[in-house]
Amino acid sequence: MDKRKLSELLVEHKEKAIGDHAFTPREILGQAADMARQKEIHVITGVRRSGKSTLMRLIARYLIQEENVPRENILYLNFEDDRFAEFKTPDFQTLYEAYLEVESPSGRKYFFLDEIQNLPGWHRWLNRLYEFEDVKLFVTGSNSSMMKGEAAMSLTGRNRVVTLYPFSFREYAAACDVTWTERELLTGEGKAKLARLFGRYVQEGGFPEAVRQHDPDILRHYFGDIVYRDIVARYGLRNVREIRELALYLASNLSCLASYKKLKDTITVNSLTTVKNYLGYFEDVYLFFPVNLFDYSLKRQMYNPAKLYCVDHALAAAMAFKFSADSGRILENIVFCELKRRGCDVYYWKDKSGKEVDFLIRQGQKITTALQVCQDIDASETRKREISGALAAAAAFGLTEAKILTADREGEEIHNGVRILYEPVWRWLVQ
């Protein structure tokens, strides 16, 4: 590419990135100072339209405003711009030279490179900058496989992966300009305010632009882009019907157990390997995530069906062809996504008698938490089922307490020496 054209893009992209735009702060921004000090390349990944580009802009602004980094030491480029279509590997050196000539930076430089995996040889250029230049690198991509294969080998030990999800409930509240204090949450009015907001979150989900525009049609467009651009086009798939039907089925059956055989029969494909590959693609693009049965035997974990959850409950609702009003499964999906944001190692669990727990959290070799999620705990059979599963898990893993997350119940009980805590999902989400 022509150096002058690259210079123009450098100026245009940077001015747009650090201009005076109003963005909802992301919780991970609190780690910006630590990330900036670390030498490793920070790779920001996550589902399409989750706010990765905005996060990089927020980090760039933070460095300028709070860390006194000179503006000329910032480079920001979004490589999804079609004007980079002619970019070739040798152009990286031209790009770097154009930046030095335009900005004349002094000292440590900070490069923010959006969707860089679209360019050939990107990882080799990053490796060279890492090794030989005083450059701190932030890059984004919408596919976890961007750090596999040759890229992974080239950047091994040189990168830290940060996964960004759609808005948490706390971030959603910030986007809606709703605040509260712990004191307010001790009052009926304060609880009602947050419960109402949570009802809106259940309907709208956490994709930033969909929240801003209050438009569920945006989510249907996102689904199409994820399936057709991020999966079908990227992996060269021929049978679009199969993977689309599988996505719709999973969206319509959140948290249901799904064996490879059951899914194979559902979408009428001939091979279990095909289903396994499709599920791998969904996970690569952060659309659906499996939760395995917890067992100390890895073999038994692998041979038991997984539960599958969507990256955003409202996206699932927009995709589903028969999405029922099963608010319990919606709450379960919301809790799962929050556990992922918190970096938890999550499993489901079932004993030989069929008693089940929605989520076990493991730290190291130890199970530390048992969580049940239930919309309405008042029905006697439901209450008995949820408590018996929690007690069975507590006995199996030596826990002294378990938690049942509900729509609105608060309190605690003691059963067989185990403390059972009841808490509304919205209250747990803001802790």
JOBEL-V180207 format. One record per pair of residues at least 24 apart in sequence whose ideal C-beta (glycine too) atoms are under 6 Angstrom apart, sorted by the first residue. I is the first residue (numbers start at 0). J is the second residue. If there is no record, write none. Layout:
BEGIN
I,J ; I,J
END
This chain:
BEGIN
0,85 ; 0,86 ; 0,90 ; 2,93 ; 2,97 ; 5,94 ; 5,97 ; 6,97 ; 6,101 ; 9,98 ; 9,101 ; 12,75 ; 12,76 ; 12,77 ; 13,75 ; 16,56 ; 16,75 ; 17,59 ; 17,60 ; 22,53 ; 22,57 ; 23,173 ; 23,174 ; 25,54 ; 28,57 ; 31,58 ; 31,61 ; 35,62 ; 39,157 ; 39,158 ; 39,159 ; 40,125 ; 40,136 ; 40,157 ; 40,158 ; 41,137 ; 41,159 ; 41,161 ; 42,138 ; 42,158 ; 42,160 ; 43,139 ; 43,161 ; 43,163 ; 44,140 ; 44,143 ; 44,162 ; 45,162 ; 45,163 ; 45,285 ; 46,285 ; 46,310 ; 47,141 ; 47,224 ; 47,225 ; 48,206 ; 48,221 ; 49,163 ; 49,165 ; 50,207 ; 51,139 ; 51,163 ; 52,113 ; 54,163 ; 55,111 ; 55,137 ; 59,111 ; 71,102 ; 71,104 ; 72,104 ; 72,108 ; 72,109 ; 73,109 ; 74,98 ; 74,110 ; 75,111 ; 76,112 ; 77,113 ; 78,114 ; 78,115 ; 78,117 ; 78,118 ; 79,114 ; 86,118 ; 88,119 ; 88,120 ; 91,124 ; 107,133 ; 108,134 ; 109,135 ; 110,134 ; 110,136 ; 111,137 ; 112,138 ; 113,139 ; 114,139 ; 116,140 ; 116,145 ; 122,150 ; 122,153 ; 122,154 ; 126,153 ; 129,157 ; 141,229 ; 142,283 ; 142,284 ; 143,283 ; 144,283 ; 164,340 ; 165,205 ; 165,206 ; 165,311 ; 166,205 ; 167,340 ; 168,200 ; 168,428 ; 169,429 ; 171,200 ; 171,205 ; 172,196 ; 174,210 ; 193,425 ; 194,425 ; 197,425 ; 203,313 ; 204,311 ; 204,312 ; 204,313 ; 205,311 ; 215,317 ; 218,314 ; 218,317 ; 219,317 ; 222,318 ; 225,284 ; 225,286 ; 229,284 ; 230,280 ; 230,284 ; 241,266 ; 241,268 ; 242,277 ; 245,277 ; 247,318 ; 247,320 ; 249,287 ; 249,307 ; 250,309 ; 250,315 ; 250,318 ; 250,319 ; 251,319 ; 251,320 ; 251,321 ; 251,322 ; 253,315 ; 253,328 ; 253,332 ; 254,306 ; 254,328 ; 254,331 ; 256,304 ; 256,306 ; 257,304 ; 257,307 ; 258,304 ; 285,310 ; 286,310 ; 290,345 ; 290,347 ; 291,346 ; 293,346 ; 293,348 ; 293,359 ; 306,347 ; 308,332 ; 308,335 ; 326,374 ; 327,374 ; 330,372 ; 330,374 ; 330,424 ; 331,357 ; 331,372 ; 334,372 ; 337,428 ; 348,392 ; 350,391 ; 354,387 ; 354,388 ; 354,391 ; 355,388 ; 356,388 ; 356,392 ; 366,396 ; 369,398 ; 369,401 ; 370,402 ; 371,403 ; 372,404 ; 373,405 ; 374,406 ; 376,405 ; 376,408 ; 390,414 ; 390,415 ; 390,417 ; 393,417
END
